[in-house]
Amino acid sequence: MSATVAAPHHHGTPSARGTCPHQPAIDGLRVALNAALLGKEDVVELVLCCLLARGHLLFDDLPGLGKTTLAKALATAVGGRFARVQCTPDLLPSDITGFNLFNQQSREFEFVSGPVFSDVLLADEINRATPRTQSALFEAMAERQVTIDNQSRKLSDTFFVIATQNPVESHGAYPLPEAQLDRFAMKLRIGYPSRGSELAMLAAQVGVSSDRPAGSPVVDPSQLRALQHHVAQVAVSQVVQEYLVDLAAATRNHRDVRLGLSPRGLLTWQRVAQARAHLKGRDYVTADDVQDVAGPVLEVRLPVDNSRAAAIVADILAQVATPKVPSV
């Protein structure tokens, strides 16, 4: 689908690629992530969209396709702390958030921080944790804080969750409720690499130990915050916002969708579209940006089978006329 949507004149002149002061940082992040996940440039772009939109990411894919490698590379690239939680049925909420421990010597309680006190948290096989433990991530993901023993503790401003779930194995799994799925900005699948990418991966590993360095930081947390702030300023014209609202209404009226897009999901869609526009070197959102991220944004929050999700998203997009505005 294509569209020609002009930048709103009251927001200034669109930026050409390369003129943005943040472009070197974005290019550096691209290089770092593409080096970690060979041959998946489209996936990397969407991961960056999610990061710059201050969202959280759900990978619905088979094991061994590079999700952990990508998460570690991302944490390193943004100069942040990486933590991983292997979700199991016996995992407790305190194993994620942390807990207060009584110190016998000082006779005081001391806080032992959990893995949420990181910059990038990988929650592996999140659907194997019980609903009670899954809910421990609710507040952390939505508000970037946790409450322990009635005391709120702030998380990193750039706290980013990458969760995974295996779409094949359902034994011993607890499906994520819609309320929690709505906390994720998007759902992605990596898929198998191409033959050329697998050959390059094998060649790169020859003579390299398994404990090789994970790379070096591209940005620091303050630069990442500046990037995210810049993305939030990307202009969205009224015509594009009306397009988003009409698409949201189409999800709520679709015959195959039980629960349509929530207002929170609509706001997320706009933020991700802003990030998409910024990654394309523009300071305004077009209908193409909205359409480009429709699949990942909608599939995570529309309760339908994975096999039907893409067709339903395509049908929703087809139901709403793409806005056409003369170019400037």
QUIQUI-V863469 format. One record per residue. N is the residue number from 1. RES is the residue in three letters. BURIAL is b if it has 9 or more other ideal C-beta (glycine too) atoms within 8 Angstrom, else e. D_LAST is the distance of its C-alpha to the last C-alpha in Angstrom with 1 decimal. Layout:
n = [N	N]
res = [RES	RES]
burial = [BURIAL	BURIAL]
d_last = [D_LAST	D_LAST]
This chain:
n = [1	2	3	4	5	6	7	8	9	10	11	12	13	14	15	16	17	18	19	20	21	22	23	24	25	26	27	28	29	30	31	32	33	34	35	36	37	38	39	40	41	42	43	44	45	46	47	48	49	50	51	52	53	54	55	56	57	58	59	60	61	62	63	64	65	66	67	68	69	70	71	72	73	74	75	76	77	78	79	80	81	82	83	84	85	86	87	88	89	90	91	92	93	94	95	96	97	98	99	100	101	102	103	104	105	106	107	108	109	110	111	112	113	114	115	116	117	118	119	120	121	122	123	124	125	126	127	128	129	130	131	132	133	134	135	136	137	138	139	140	141	142	143	144	145	146	147	148	149	150	151	152	153	154	155	156	157	158	159	160	161	162	163	164	165	166	167	168	169	170	171	172	173	174	175	176	177	178	179	180	181	182	183	184	185	186	187	188	189	190	191	192	193	194	195	196	197	198	199	200	201	202	203	204	205	206	207	208	209	210	211	212	213	214	215	216	217	218	219	220	221	222	223	224	225	226	227	228	229	230	231	232	233	234	235	236	237	238	239	240	241	242	243	244	245	246	247	248	249	250	251	252	253	254	255	256	257	258	259	260	261	262	263	264	265	266	267	268	269	270	271	272	273	274	275	276	277	278	279	280	281	282	283	284	285	286	287	288	289	290	291	292	293	294	295	296	297	298	299	300	301	302	303	304	305	306	307	308	309	310	311	312	313	314	315	316	317	318	319	320	321	322	323	324	325	326	327	328]
res = [MET	SER	ALA	THR	VAL	ALA	ALA	PRO	HIS	HIS	HIS	GLY	THR	PRO	SER	ALA	ARG	GLY	THR	CYS	PRO	HIS	GLN	PRO	ALA	ILE	ASP	GLY	LEU	ARG	VAL	ALA	LEU	ASN	ALA	ALA	LEU	LEU	GLY	LYS	GLU	ASP	VAL	VAL	GLU	LEU	VAL	LEU	CYS	CYS	LEU	LEU	ALA	ARG	GLY	HIS	LEU	LEU	PHE	ASP	ASP	LEU	PRO	GLY	LEU	GLY	LYS	THR	THR	LEU	ALA	LYS	ALA	LEU	ALA	THR	ALA	VAL	GLY	GLY	ARG	PHE	ALA	ARG	VAL	GLN	CYS	THR	PRO	ASP	LEU	LEU	PRO	SER	ASP	ILE	THR	GLY	PHE	ASN	LEU	PHE	ASN	GLN	GLN	SER	ARG	GLU	PHE	GLU	PHE	VAL	SER	GLY	PRO	VAL	PHE	SER	ASP	VAL	LEU	LEU	ALA	ASP	GLU	ILE	ASN	ARG	ALA	THR	PRO	ARG	THR	GLN	SER	ALA	LEU	PHE	GLU	ALA	MET	ALA	GLU	ARG	GLN	VAL	THR	ILE	ASP	ASN	GLN	SER	ARG	LYS	LEU	SER	ASP	THR	PHE	PHE	VAL	ILE	ALA	THR	GLN	ASN	PRO	VAL	GLU	SER	HIS	GLY	ALA	TYR	PRO	LEU	PRO	GLU	ALA	GLN	LEU	ASP	ARG	PHE	ALA	MET	LYS	LEU	ARG	ILE	GLY	TYR	PRO	SER	ARG	GLY	SER	GLU	LEU	ALA	MET	LEU	ALA	ALA	GLN	VAL	GLY	VAL	SER	SER	ASP	ARG	PRO	ALA	GLY	SER	PRO	VAL	VAL	ASP	PRO	SER	GLN	LEU	ARG	ALA	LEU	GLN	HIS	HIS	VAL	ALA	GLN	VAL	ALA	VAL	SER	GLN	VAL	VAL	GLN	GLU	TYR	LEU	VAL	ASP	LEU	ALA	ALA	ALA	THR	ARG	ASN	HIS	ARG	ASP	VAL	ARG	LEU	GLY	LEU	SER	PRO	ARG	GLY	LEU	LEU	THR	TRP	GLN	ARG	VAL	ALA	GLN	ALA	ARG	ALA	HIS	LEU	LYS	GLY	ARG	ASP	TYR	VAL	THR	ALA	ASP	ASP	VAL	GLN	ASP	VAL	ALA	GLY	PRO	VAL	LEU	GLU	VAL	ARG	LEU	PRO	VAL	ASP	ASN	SER	ARG	ALA	ALA	ALA	ILE	VAL	ALA	ASP	ILE	LEU	ALA	GLN	VAL	ALA	THR	PRO	LYS	VAL	PRO	SER	VAL]
burial = [e	e	b	b	b	b	b	b	e	e	b	e	e	e	b	e	e	e	e	b	e	b	b	e	b	b	e	b	b	b	b	b	b	b	e	b	b	b	b	b	e	e	b	b	b	b	b	b	b	b	b	b	b	e	b	b	b	b	b	b	b	e	e	e	b	b	b	b	b	b	b	b	b	b	b	b	b	b	b	b	b	b	b	b	b	e	b	e	e	e	b	e	b	b	b	b	b	b	b	b	e	e	b	e	e	e	e	e	e	b	b	e	e	b	b	b	b	b	b	b	b	b	b	b	b	b	b	b	b	e	e	e	b	b	b	b	b	b	b	b	b	e	e	b	b	b	e	b	e	e	e	e	b	e	b	b	e	b	b	b	b	b	b	b	b	b	e	e	e	e	e	e	b	b	e	b	e	e	e	b	b	b	b	b	b	b	b	b	e	b	e	e	b	e	e	e	b	b	e	b	b	e	e	e	e	e	e	e	e	e	e	e	e	e	b	e	e	b	b	e	b	e	b	b	b	b	b	b	e	b	b	e	e	b	b	b	b	e	b	b	b	b	b	b	b	b	b	b	b	b	b	b	e	b	e	e	b	e	e	b	b	e	e	e	b	b	e	b	b	b	b	b	b	b	b	b	b	b	b	e	b	b	b	b	b	b	b	b	b	b	b	e	b	b	b	b	b	b	b	b	b	b	e	e	e	e	e	b	b	e	e	b	b	e	b	b	b	e	e	b	e	b	b	e	b	e	e	e]
d_last = [20.4	16.8	13.7	9.9	8.9	5.9	7.4	9.2	8.7	12.5	12.8	11.5	9.4	9.8	13.0	13.7	16.8	19.9	18.8	19.8	23.4	24.5	23.6	27.2	28.6	26.5	27.3	30.9	31.1	29.7	32.4	35.1	34.5	34.0	37.3	39.0	37.6	37.6	35.4	33.6	30.2	28.5	31.0	30.5	26.8	27.6	30.4	28.1	25.8	28.9	30.1	27.0	26.6	30.3	31.5	34.6	35.0	37.5	38.5	40.2	41.8	45.1	46.9	46.7	43.1	42.1	41.1	43.5	42.6	38.9	39.8	42.0	39.5	36.8	39.4	40.3	36.7	35.9	39.2	40.6	43.8	44.1	46.5	47.4	49.2	50.9	51.0	54.4	56.2	58.4	55.5	55.8	53.1	54.7	54.2	50.4	50.3	53.4	56.6	59.1	62.2	65.4	66.6	70.4	70.8	68.5	69.3	65.6	62.8	60.3	56.9	56.3	52.5	51.3	48.6	45.8	46.2	44.0	40.4	40.1	42.6	43.3	45.0	46.5	47.4	46.6	47.8	51.3	51.6	53.1	50.9	52.5	51.4	48.0	47.6	48.3	44.8	43.3	43.3	42.5	39.3	38.1	39.1	39.9	43.5	46.8	49.8	53.2	56.4	54.4	52.7	48.9	47.9	44.4	42.8	40.4	37.0	35.6	38.1	36.9	38.9	38.9	41.2	42.6	44.4	46.2	45.2	48.5	51.3	51.8	55.4	55.7	52.0	50.7	47.4	44.9	44.5	41.2	41.2	41.3	38.8	36.3	36.6	35.1	31.3	31.7	34.2	34.2	36.5	37.0	39.1	41.2	40.0	39.9	43.0	41.5	40.5	44.0	45.6	43.6	44.6	48.3	48.2	46.7	49.5	52.4	54.3	52.2	54.0	52.7	52.5	50.0	47.6	44.4	42.2	41.1	38.7	35.1	34.2	36.5	36.2	34.7	31.9	31.3	31.2	28.6	26.5	26.9	26.1	22.8	21.8	22.7	20.1	17.2	14.9	15.3	13.6	16.0	14.9	15.7	18.8	19.9	19.5	21.8	24.2	24.5	25.2	27.8	29.4	29.6	31.5	34.0	34.6	34.9	38.4	38.9	37.8	40.5	38.5	34.7	32.2	33.3	31.1	31.8	30.5	27.3	26.7	27.5	25.0	22.2	23.6	23.9	20.3	19.3	21.6	20.2	16.6	18.3	20.4	17.5	16.3	13.4	13.8	12.3	13.9	12.8	15.3	16.4	17.6	19.5	21.1	21.9	24.2	25.5	28.7	29.9	29.1	30.6	33.5	35.1	35.3	35.9	39.7	39.9	41.5	39.6	40.3	38.4	35.6	33.1	33.7	33.4	30.1	28.8	30.2	28.6	25.1	26.0	27.1	23.8	20.9	17.8	15.0	12.3	9.1	6.6	3.8	0.0]
